[in-house]
Amino acid sequence: MSLALETRGLTRCFGELRAVDQLDLAVQGPGVFGFLGANGAGKTTTIRMLVGLLRPTSGELRLLGESPGADPLAVRRRLGYLPQDPAFHPWMSGEEYLLHVGDLFGLSRKEARLRAHELLERCGLEKPAWRRRVGGWSGGMKQRLGIAQALMNRPALVILDEPVSALDPLGRVDVLGLVESLGREVTLFMSSHILADIERVCEEVAILDHGKLLVHEKTASLKRRAVRPTIECVVRGDAAALEKALAAAPWVERLERLERLDPTADDAIGLRLRVRDLAEAELALPKAVVEHGLRLVSLSPARPSLEDVFISLIDRSPAGPTDEEVGA
Amino acid sequence: MTGFLPLCRKELLEQLRTHRLLVLAVAFVLVGLGSPLLAKATPDLVSRFAEDDLGGMELVIVKEPGVREALFQYHKNFAMLPLLVILLNVGAIASEKSRRIAPMALVKPVSRDAYLLAKAAVPALLTLGGTLLSASGCLLYTTALFGEVDPAGFAVANALLLLVLLFYVALALFGSVVAPGVASAAGVGIGGFALISLAGAIPGLGDYTPAGLLSGVADLILGRATPHLAAAALVTGLATAALLVVAGRVLTRQEL
């Protein structure tokens, strides 16, 4: 089975700046693939090359097993694309825009209307808005229309550039739910700098930093592999002496206070410890707490989030990853 | 030319919704109907305005206006339409690029040539319709007010005027493709119009420019010799095609 998306040595320079540098990706569908990076990491430049709006300086890319350079229209018939800030003709209504897109894909008027209505509903756009001029729509509504237009042709591959960036929290939940359900049918390649969103819906992720690929792996295994073991504990009492002792302990790599604890628990203090060896820490930490005359309320190994992975990778690799980090 | 017809349908709808079609129709109708009326009324208007200012002297209109004057007036008024055509079309592509609307269309199964040609075909069609409307109005009123018009000569004059307008549509689209924004596209379009008007004044060479073609049509209407008319029409037609071809090449290579 051919890959849904593949790049080899994909590079794009703007003058001296290498916005995307030797990017190798291989995305197998169906499913949701997360393309993660801080602002300016090169995500949008990569996506614009994938959809043919920018020419690579060097390297190759294939979408749905085809090289877009050989037959761009054939590839685009099976491709859906949502840009970061979708823009529409302000004089058109949402329904009219989708009918126009259907027309571009060669759908009959009847077929396009049915599909347009289905997508407008599925993307959470209220019926009264369908026939109102898009010029008066909110950013969130335009984002939803952008997602609808990307799906008009029932694409095999959908490329979404920051699909939830303009949405409020409820809208994000809706759209991520939609993305998740679509991921069971087609391949979605979704960029974002919002780690929680990627973590929620993406089974596989690539992290980009300064145009370079830091990591490309299944989200779950990445979280297991790339983050040092971490313990969270809550103690009662004056923890200043304990914190000092822990900071000096050889098995502790990094210590920080947890900010969000139950506000009614006045003397409860949360600590998060990145440790060198989890087993050793699980034995040593309760002992240290008792030695300092404090009460241990809870102790649990922390579940690493994608945010931890991201920060860990970016922190450790300001000028690019080491071989160990990328798992090479 | 994949996507050409759907894009044409969208362009037509846009011309209608953004009232550009209405502006164009009103302008053409005013030129067509207003020109013979203005020619007819000119002697009266001149006499009335002059009555108080001649210090008792009598104003004598040596020649009463006729078909030729009406058609000449039509030509003079028509010669203002290139600027309108430029202003209406200069943002067609530039604004879609700067507002990021064009990339949304161009990642669909649409060739960039089809995109450009739809942008050219619809204004060309509307300009043709406008010219027919204008010419019909002028023919009707001139016949009613002054007498019969030579239909063949009038048809040739209008065909050449249409060719001049189509050249300026192509110039506006060229500006719209090569410029990064609407303001700079307007600069290319209006600057190009000014340069071509200046070039038309160059002795010898000017006769073969679109501005020279416009002057040639005036000579045709006035019954003067028009030795360079065919060559000027050929040059204008070729320049129109060349502008579109170059714009197409530039657009195909452009990164959006």
Interface residues (C-beta under 8 A of the other chain):
Chain A: R48 V51 G52 L53 L54 R55 L73 A74 R76 R77 L79 Y81 P83 D85 P86 A87 F88 H89 W91 M92 E96 H100 V101 D103 L104 F105 G106 Q149
Chain B: T2 G3 P6 L7 R9 K10 L13 E14 R17 T18 R99 R100 I101 P103 M104 A105 L106 V107 K108 P109 V110 S111 E255 L256
